[in-house]
């Protein structure tokens, strides 16, 4: 897979995660889905050797801990982090 294809796939994954996180707020099942999908993206990044991006995504995952029957305490923080990573990736890949 070419670097351009990897970048496109990563951006697609990030956009999907942002959208999923926006829908997951206060919904335990969607929150779990976001958490699982985030872990999958990290694994994919590590498989391709992109450890820097994987580390940034791991920072988001560390702050994401779905809990049944309670509201997420870090919804804003996780949302801001994933959107920040997405924005930075778009800027970096446009160079």
N, CA, C and O atoms as a GROMACS GRO file, in nm:
protein
  380
    1UNK      N    1   0.085  -0.117   0.000
    1UNK     CA    2   0.000   0.000   0.000
    1UNK      C    3   0.090   0.124   0.000
    1UNK      O    4   0.186   0.132   0.076
    2UNK      N    5   0.056   0.219  -0.085
    2UNK     CA    6   0.138   0.340  -0.095
    2UNK      C    7   0.114   0.432   0.024
    2UNK      O    8   0.014   0.420   0.096
    3UNK      N    9   0.209   0.523   0.044
    3UNK     CA   10   0.196   0.617   0.156
    3UNK      C   11   0.070   0.702   0.141
    3UNK      O   12   0.003   0.730   0.240
    4UNK      N   13   0.039   0.743   0.019
    4UNK     CA   14  -0.080   0.825  -0.006
    4UNK      C   15  -0.206   0.747   0.030
    4UNK      O   16  -0.300   0.804   0.088
    5UNK      N   17  -0.210   0.619  -0.003
    5UNK     CA   18  -0.326   0.535   0.032
    5UNK      C   19  -0.338   0.519   0.183
    5UNK      O   20  -0.448   0.522   0.237
    6UNK      N   21  -0.224   0.503   0.250
    6UNK     CA   22  -0.225   0.491   0.396
    6UNK      C   23  -0.276   0.619   0.460
    6UNK      O   24  -0.354   0.614   0.555
    7UNK      N   25  -0.233   0.732   0.408
    7UNK     CA   26  -0.279   0.861   0.460
    7UNK      C   27  -0.429   0.875   0.441
    7UNK      O   28  -0.500   0.917   0.533
    8UNK      N   29  -0.477   0.840   0.323
    8UNK     CA   30  -0.620   0.850   0.294
    8UNK      C   31  -0.700   0.758   0.387
    8UNK      O   32  -0.804   0.798   0.440
    9UNK      N   33  -0.652   0.638   0.407
    9UNK     CA   34  -0.720   0.543   0.495
    9UNK      C   35  -0.720   0.592   0.640
    9UNK      O   36  -0.820   0.578   0.710
   10UNK      N   37  -0.609   0.649   0.685
   10UNK     CA   38  -0.600   0.702   0.820
   10UNK      C   39  -0.697   0.819   0.840
   10UNK      O   40  -0.765   0.826   0.942
   11UNK      N   41  -0.703   0.909   0.742
   11UNK     CA   42  -0.797   1.021   0.750
   11UNK      C   43  -0.941   0.971   0.754
   11UNK      O   44  -1.024   1.024   0.827
   12UNK      N   45  -0.970   0.870   0.674
   12UNK     CA   46  -1.104   0.811   0.673
   12UNK      C   47  -1.137   0.752   0.811
   12UNK      O   48  -1.247   0.771   0.862
   13UNK      N   49  -1.042   0.681   0.870
   13UNK     CA   50  -1.060   0.626   1.004
   13UNK      C   51  -1.084   0.735   1.107
   13UNK      O   52  -1.171   0.722   1.193
   14UNK      N   53  -1.008   0.843   1.098
   14UNK     CA   54  -1.023   0.955   1.192
   14UNK      C   55  -1.159   1.021   1.179
   14UNK      O   56  -1.224   1.051   1.280
   15UNK      N   57  -1.203   1.044   1.056
   15UNK     CA   58  -1.334   1.105   1.035
   15UNK      C   59  -1.444   1.015   1.092
   15UNK      O   60  -1.539   1.064   1.154
   16UNK      N   61  -1.432   0.886   1.071
   16UNK     CA   62  -1.528   0.790   1.124
   16UNK      C   63  -1.530   0.794   1.277
   16UNK      O   64  -1.636   0.790   1.339
   17UNK      N   65  -1.411   0.801   1.337
   17UNK     CA   66  -1.403   0.807   1.483
   17UNK      C   67  -1.466   0.935   1.538
   17UNK      O   68  -1.536   0.931   1.639
   18UNK      N   69  -1.441   1.047   1.473
   18UNK     CA   70  -1.501   1.174   1.517
   18UNK      C   71  -1.654   1.165   1.512
   18UNK      O   72  -1.722   1.204   1.607
   19UNK      N   73  -1.705   1.115   1.402
   19UNK     CA   74  -1.850   1.102   1.387
   19UNK      C   75  -1.908   1.005   1.491
   19UNK      O   76  -2.011   1.032   1.552
   20UNK      N   77  -1.841   0.895   1.510
   20UNK     CA   78  -1.886   0.796   1.607
   20UNK      C   79  -1.884   0.853   1.748
   20UNK      O   80  -1.976   0.829   1.826
   21UNK      N   81  -1.780   0.927   1.781
   21UNK     CA   82  -1.772   0.986   1.914
   21UNK      C   83  -1.884   1.088   1.936
   21UNK      O   84  -1.943   1.093   2.044
   22UNK      N   85  -1.914   1.167   1.836
   22UNK     CA   86  -2.023   1.264   1.848
   22UNK      C   87  -2.156   1.195   1.876
   22UNK      O   88  -2.237   1.246   1.952
   23UNK      N   89  -2.178   1.079   1.815
   23UNK     CA   90  -2.302   1.004   1.836
   23UNK      C   91  -2.299   0.925   1.966
   23UNK      O   92  -2.405   0.889   2.019
   24UNK      N   93  -2.181   0.898   2.019
   24UNK     CA   94  -2.167   0.810   2.135
   24UNK      C   95  -2.191   0.879   2.268
   24UNK      O   96  -2.209   0.813   2.370
   25UNK      N   97  -2.191   1.009   2.270
   25UNK     CA   98  -2.205   1.082   2.395
   25UNK      C   99  -2.329   1.035   2.471
   25UNK      O  100  -2.441   1.041   2.421
   26UNK      N  101  -2.305   0.987   2.592
   26UNK     CA  102  -2.411   0.940   2.683
   26UNK      C  103  -2.484   0.815   2.631
   26UNK      O  104  -2.596   0.788   2.675
   27UNK      N  105  -2.424   0.740   2.540
   27UNK     CA  106  -2.481   0.615   2.492
   27UNK      C  107  -2.375   0.507   2.510
   27UNK      O  108  -2.280   0.499   2.433
   28UNK      N  109  -2.392   0.425   2.612
   28UNK     CA  110  -2.290   0.327   2.651
   28UNK      C  111  -2.250   0.234   2.537
   28UNK      O  112  -2.131   0.212   2.516
   29UNK      N  113  -2.345   0.181   2.463
   29UNK     CA  114  -2.312   0.087   2.355
   29UNK      C  115  -2.232   0.155   2.244
   29UNK      O  116  -2.136   0.098   2.192
   30UNK      N  117  -2.270   0.276   2.208
   30UNK     CA  118  -2.196   0.349   2.105
   30UNK      C  119  -2.058   0.389   2.157
   30UNK      O  120  -1.960   0.392   2.083
   31UNK      N  121  -2.052   0.419   2.285
   31UNK     CA  122  -1.924   0.453   2.347
   31UNK      C  123  -1.829   0.333   2.342
   31UNK      O  124  -1.711   0.347   2.311
   32UNK      N  125  -1.881   0.216   2.372
   32UNK     CA  126  -1.800   0.093   2.363
   32UNK      C  127  -1.755   0.069   2.219
   32UNK      O  128  -1.641   0.028   2.196
   33UNK      N  129  -1.844   0.095   2.125
   33UNK     CA  130  -1.808   0.077   1.983
   33UNK      C  131  -1.695   0.173   1.946
   33UNK      O  132  -1.600   0.134   1.879
   34UNK      N  133  -1.706   0.300   1.990
   34UNK     CA  134  -1.600   0.397   1.965
   34UNK      C  135  -1.468   0.349   2.024
   34UNK      O  136  -1.364   0.354   1.958
   35UNK      N  137  -1.472   0.302   2.148
   35UNK     CA  138  -1.353   0.255   2.217
   35UNK      C  139  -1.289   0.138   2.141
   35UNK      O  140  -1.167   0.136   2.122
   36UNK      N  141  -1.369   0.043   2.099
   36UNK     CA  142  -1.318  -0.072   2.024
   36UNK      C  143  -1.261  -0.033   1.889
   36UNK      O  144  -1.156  -0.082   1.848
   37UNK      N  145  -1.331   0.057   1.820
   37UNK     CA  146  -1.284   0.103   1.688
   37UNK      C  147  -1.153   0.180   1.701
   37UNK      O  148  -1.064   0.167   1.617
   38UNK      N  149  -1.142   0.259   1.806
   38UNK     CA  150  -1.020   0.333   1.833
   38UNK      C  151  -0.903   0.237   1.854
   38UNK      O  152  -0.794   0.259   1.801
   39UNK      N  153  -0.926   0.132   1.929
   39UNK     CA  154  -0.821   0.030   1.951
   39UNK      C  155  -0.781  -0.036   1.819
   39UNK      O  156  -0.663  -0.064   1.797
   40UNK      N  157  -0.877  -0.062   1.732
   40UNK     CA  158  -0.847  -0.122   1.601
   40UNK      C  159  -0.760  -0.029   1.517
   40UNK      O  160  -0.667  -0.075   1.450
   41UNK      N  161  -0.789   0.099   1.519
   41UNK     CA  162  -0.711   0.196   1.442
   41UNK      C  163  -0.568   0.202   1.495
   41UNK      O  164  -0.472   0.210   1.418
   42UNK      N  165  -0.553   0.199   1.626
   42UNK     CA  166  -0.419   0.199   1.687
   42UNK      C  167  -0.341   0.076   1.642
   42UNK      O  168  -0.224   0.086   1.606
   43UNK      N  169  -0.406  -0.038   1.644
   43UNK     CA  170  -0.340  -0.163   1.602
   43UNK      C  171  -0.298  -0.154   1.456
   43UNK      O  172  -0.188  -0.197   1.420
   44UNK      N  173  -0.384  -0.098   1.372
   44UNK     CA  174  -0.352  -0.083   1.230
   44UNK      C  175  -0.231   0.008   1.212
   44UNK      O  176  -0.142  -0.020   1.132
   45UNK      N  177  -0.229   0.119   1.286
   45UNK     CA  178  -0.116   0.212   1.277
   45UNK      C  179   0.014   0.144   1.318
   45UNK      O  180   0.118   0.164   1.255
   46UNK      N  181   0.009   0.066   1.424
   46UNK     CA  182   0.128  -0.006   1.469
   46UNK      C  183   0.173  -0.109   1.366
   46UNK      O  184   0.292  -0.126   1.344
   47UNK      N  185   0.077  -0.177   1.303
   47UNK     CA  186   0.112  -0.275   1.199
   47UNK      C  187   0.185  -0.210   1.082
   47UNK      O  188   0.272  -0.272   1.021
   48UNK      N  189   0.150  -0.084   1.052
   48UNK     CA  190   0.215  -0.012   0.943
   48UNK      C  191   0.339   0.063   0.989
   48UNK      O  192   0.405   0.130   0.910
   49UNK      N  193   0.372   0.051   1.118
   49UNK     CA  194   0.493   0.114   1.169
   49UNK      C  195   0.479   0.262   1.199
   49UNK      O  196   0.580   0.331   1.218
   50UNK      N  197   0.358   0.312   1.204
   50UNK     CA  198   0.336   0.454   1.234
   50UNK      C  199   0.315   0.470   1.384
   50UNK      O  200   0.204   0.494   1.431
   51UNK      N  201   0.424   0.457   1.458
   51UNK     CA  202   0.417   0.457   1.604
   51UNK      C  203   0.386   0.595   1.662
   51UNK      O  204   0.326   0.605   1.769
   52UNK      N  205   0.427   0.699   1.593
   52UNK     CA  206   0.399   0.834   1.642
   52UNK      C  207   0.248   0.860   1.645
   52UNK      O  208   0.195   0.908   1.745
   53UNK      N  209   0.181   0.828   1.536
   53UNK     CA  210   0.035   0.845   1.531
   53UNK      C  211  -0.034   0.749   1.628
   53UNK      O  212  -0.133   0.786   1.692
   54UNK      N  213   0.017   0.628   1.639
   54UNK     CA  214  -0.040   0.530   1.732
   54UNK      C  215  -0.030   0.581   1.875
   54UNK      O  216  -0.122   0.562   1.955
   55UNK      N  217   0.080   0.644   1.909
   55UNK     CA  218   0.097   0.700   2.044
   55UNK      C  219  -0.004   0.812   2.071
   55UNK      O  220  -0.061   0.821   2.180
   56UNK      N  221  -0.026   0.896   1.971
   56UNK     CA  222  -0.125   1.004   1.987
   56UNK      C  223  -0.264   0.948   2.008
   56UNK      O  224  -0.342   0.997   2.090
   57UNK      N  225  -0.296   0.843   1.932
   57UNK     CA  226  -0.426   0.780   1.944
   57UNK      C  227  -0.439   0.707   2.078
   57UNK      O  228  -0.547   0.702   2.136
   58UNK      N  229  -0.329   0.651   2.127
   58UNK     CA  230  -0.331   0.582   2.256
   58UNK      C  231  -0.364   0.680   2.367
   58UNK      O  232  -0.430   0.643   2.465
   59UNK      N  233  -0.319   0.803   2.354
   59UNK     CA  234  -0.351   0.906   2.452
   59UNK      C  235  -0.503   0.927   2.460
   59UNK      O  236  -0.557   0.952   2.568
   60UNK      N  237  -0.570   0.919   2.347
   60UNK     CA  238  -0.715   0.931   2.345
   60UNK      C  239  -0.778   0.809   2.411
   60UNK      O  240  -0.869   0.822   2.493
   61UNK      N  241  -0.729   0.691   2.376
   61UNK     CA  242  -0.784   0.567   2.430
   61UNK      C  243  -0.770   0.560   2.582
   61UNK      O  244  -0.859   0.510   2.651
   62UNK      N  245  -0.659   0.608   2.634
   62UNK     CA  246  -0.636   0.607   2.779
   62UNK      C  247  -0.745   0.686   2.851
   62UNK      O  248  -0.785   0.650   2.962
   63UNK      N  249  -0.792   0.792   2.789
   63UNK     CA  250  -0.895   0.877   2.852
   63UNK      C  251  -1.037   0.831   2.824
   63UNK      O  252  -1.132   0.889   2.876
   64UNK      N  253  -1.053   0.729   2.743
   64UNK     CA  254  -1.185   0.679   2.706
   64UNK      C  255  -1.213   0.550   2.782
   64UNK      O  256  -1.153   0.446   2.755
   65UNK      N  257  -1.304   0.557   2.877
   65UNK     CA  258  -1.338   0.436   2.954
   65UNK      C  259  -1.490   0.428   2.971
   65UNK      O  260  -1.545   0.483   3.066
   66UNK      N  261  -1.556   0.357   2.879
   66UNK     CA  262  -1.702   0.345   2.884
   66UNK      C  263  -1.748   0.281   3.015
   66UNK      O  264  -1.690   0.184   3.063
   67UNK      N  265  -1.855   0.338   3.071
   67UNK     CA  266  -1.912   0.286   3.194
   67UNK      C  267  -2.063   0.277   3.178
   67UNK      O  268  -2.128   0.374   3.140
   68UNK      N  269  -2.116   0.160   3.206
   68UNK     CA  270  -2.262   0.142   3.198
   68UNK      C  271  -2.329   0.218   3.311
   68UNK      O  272  -2.282   0.218   3.425
   69UNK      N  273  -2.438   0.283   3.277
   69UNK     CA  274  -2.519   0.349   3.379
   69UNK      C  275  -2.466   0.482   3.430
   69UNK      O  276  -2.517   0.535   3.528
   70UNK      N  277  -2.364   0.536   3.366
   70UNK     CA  278  -2.314   0.667   3.409
   70UNK      C  279  -2.268   0.747   3.288
   70UNK      O  280  -2.234   0.691   3.184
   71UNK      N  281  -2.267   0.876   3.304
   71UNK     CA  282  -2.222   0.964   3.197
   71UNK      C  283  -2.069   0.965   3.192
   71UNK      O  284  -2.002   0.952   3.294
   72UNK      N  285  -2.018   0.981   3.073
   72UNK     CA  286  -1.873   0.989   3.054
   72UNK      C  287  -1.823   1.120   3.113
   72UNK      O  288  -1.874   1.228   3.083
   73UNK      N  289  -1.723   1.109   3.197
   73UNK     CA  290  -1.665   1.228   3.260
   73UNK      C  291  -1.569   1.302   3.168
   73UNK      O  292  -1.538   1.419   3.190
   74UNK      N  293  -1.522   1.234   3.064
   74UNK     CA  294  -1.420   1.294   2.978
   74UNK      C  295  -1.465   1.308   2.833
   74UNK      O  296  -1.382   1.308   2.742
   75UNK      N  297  -1.594   1.320   2.812
   75UNK     CA  298  -1.647   1.332   2.677
   75UNK      C  299  -1.582   1.447   2.602
   75UNK      O  300  -1.538   1.431   2.488
   76UNK      N  301  -1.578   1.563   2.664
   76UNK     CA  302  -1.522   1.681   2.598
   76UNK      C  303  -1.374   1.662   2.568
   76UNK      O  304  -1.328   1.694   2.458
   77UNK      N  305  -1.300   1.610   2.665
   77UNK     CA  306  -1.156   1.590   2.647
   77UNK      C  307  -1.128   1.494   2.532
   77UNK      O  308  -1.046   1.523   2.446
   78UNK      N  309  -1.196   1.380   2.531
   78UNK     CA  310  -1.175   1.280   2.425
   78UNK      C  311  -1.216   1.338   2.290
   78UNK      O  312  -1.145   1.320   2.191
   79UNK      N  313  -1.329   1.406   2.285
   79UNK     CA  314  -1.375   1.468   2.160
   79UNK      C  315  -1.277   1.570   2.107
   79UNK      O  316  -1.248   1.572   1.987
   80UNK      N  317  -1.226   1.654   2.196
   80UNK     CA  318  -1.128   1.755   2.154
   80UNK      C  319  -0.999   1.690   2.104
   80UNK      O  320  -0.942   1.735   2.005
   81UNK      N  321  -0.954   1.586   2.173
   81UNK     CA  322  -0.830   1.519   2.133
   81UNK      C  323  -0.844   1.454   1.995
   81UNK      O  324  -0.757   1.470   1.910
   82UNK      N  325  -0.952   1.381   1.972
   82UNK     CA  326  -0.968   1.311   1.845
   82UNK      C  327  -0.987   1.412   1.731
   82UNK      O  328  -0.938   1.389   1.620
   83UNK      N  329  -1.056   1.521   1.757
   83UNK     CA  330  -1.073   1.625   1.654
   83UNK      C  331  -0.941   1.698   1.629
   83UNK      O  332  -0.912   1.735   1.515
   84UNK      N  333  -0.863   1.718   1.733
   84UNK     CA  334  -0.732   1.781   1.717
   84UNK      C  335  -0.637   1.695   1.634
   84UNK      O  336  -0.565   1.746   1.548
   85UNK      N  337  -0.639   1.565   1.660
   85UNK     CA  338  -0.555   1.473   1.582
   85UNK      C  339  -0.600   1.474   1.436
   85UNK      O  340  -0.517   1.473   1.346
   86UNK      N  341  -0.730   1.476   1.414
   86UNK     CA  342  -0.784   1.479   1.277
   86UNK      C  343  -0.742   1.605   1.205
   86UNK      O  344  -0.698   1.600   1.090
   87UNK      N  345  -0.755   1.718   1.272
   87UNK     CA  346  -0.716   1.846   1.210
   87UNK      C  347  -0.567   1.846   1.178
   87UNK      O  348  -0.527   1.888   1.070
   88UNK      N  349  -0.485   1.800   1.272
   88UNK     CA  350  -0.340   1.798   1.251
   88UNK      C  351  -0.304   1.704   1.136
   88UNK      O  352  -0.215   1.735   1.056
   89UNK      N  353  -0.372   1.590   1.126
   89UNK     CA  354  -0.344   1.496   1.017
   89UNK      C  355  -0.379   1.559   0.882
   89UNK      O  356  -0.303   1.544   0.786
   90UNK      N  357  -0.492   1.627   0.874
   90UNK     CA  358  -0.529   1.693   0.747
   90UNK      C  359  -0.422   1.796   0.709
   90UNK      O  360  -0.381   1.803   0.593
   91UNK      N  361  -0.378   1.876   0.806
   91UNK     CA  362  -0.276   1.977   0.778
   91UNK      C  363  -0.144   1.914   0.736
   91UNK      O  364  -0.078   1.962   0.644
   92UNK      N  365  -0.107   1.808   0.803
   92UNK     CA  366   0.021   1.740   0.775
   92UNK      C  367   0.019   1.676   0.637
   92UNK      O  368   0.118   1.683   0.564
   93UNK      N  369  -0.092   1.614   0.598
   93UNK     CA  370  -0.099   1.544   0.471
   93UNK      C  371  -0.118   1.637   0.353
   93UNK      O  372  -0.092   1.598   0.239
   94UNK      N  373  -0.163   1.759   0.378
   94UNK     CA  374  -0.181   1.855   0.270
   94UNK      C  375  -0.051   1.920   0.226
   94UNK      O  376  -0.047   1.986   0.122
   95UNK      N  377   0.055   1.903   0.303
   95UNK     CA  378   0.186   1.963   0.270
   95UNK      C  379   0.246   1.900   0.147
   95UNK      O  380   0.354   1.938   0.105
   0.00000   0.00000   0.00000
